[in-house]
Amino acid sequence: MASSIEAIQKILQETVAPGISDLRERLTRVEVEIKRLDDKIDNGLARLDNKIDSVRGEIKTEIHHLDDKLTTALEIRERLAALEAKVAAH
């Protein structure tokens, strides 16, 4: 019976063990590839965050400039209305 067990062990070692070894190697390669993709995604997200921050800053600057222009336009309108009132009164 011991020889039967040894024969089965030998068959398993010759047939199953190489398959398991191959699966381990493939799993290691998949893990490496996943890590590479994770790093790539992280780097892409960091660049995207930087671009969003840059655009956000540009938009804030443009809004500030537009606000200044609107304030100036309103002041000019008020002065013009005051001048028109003075001219109409004379």
Protein Blocks (a to p, Z undefined) as FASTA:
>chain_A
ZZmmmmmmmmmmmmmmmmmmmmmmmmmmmmmmmmmmmmmmmmmmmmmmmmmmmmmmmmmm
mmmmmmmmmmmmmmmmmmmmmmmmmmmmZZ
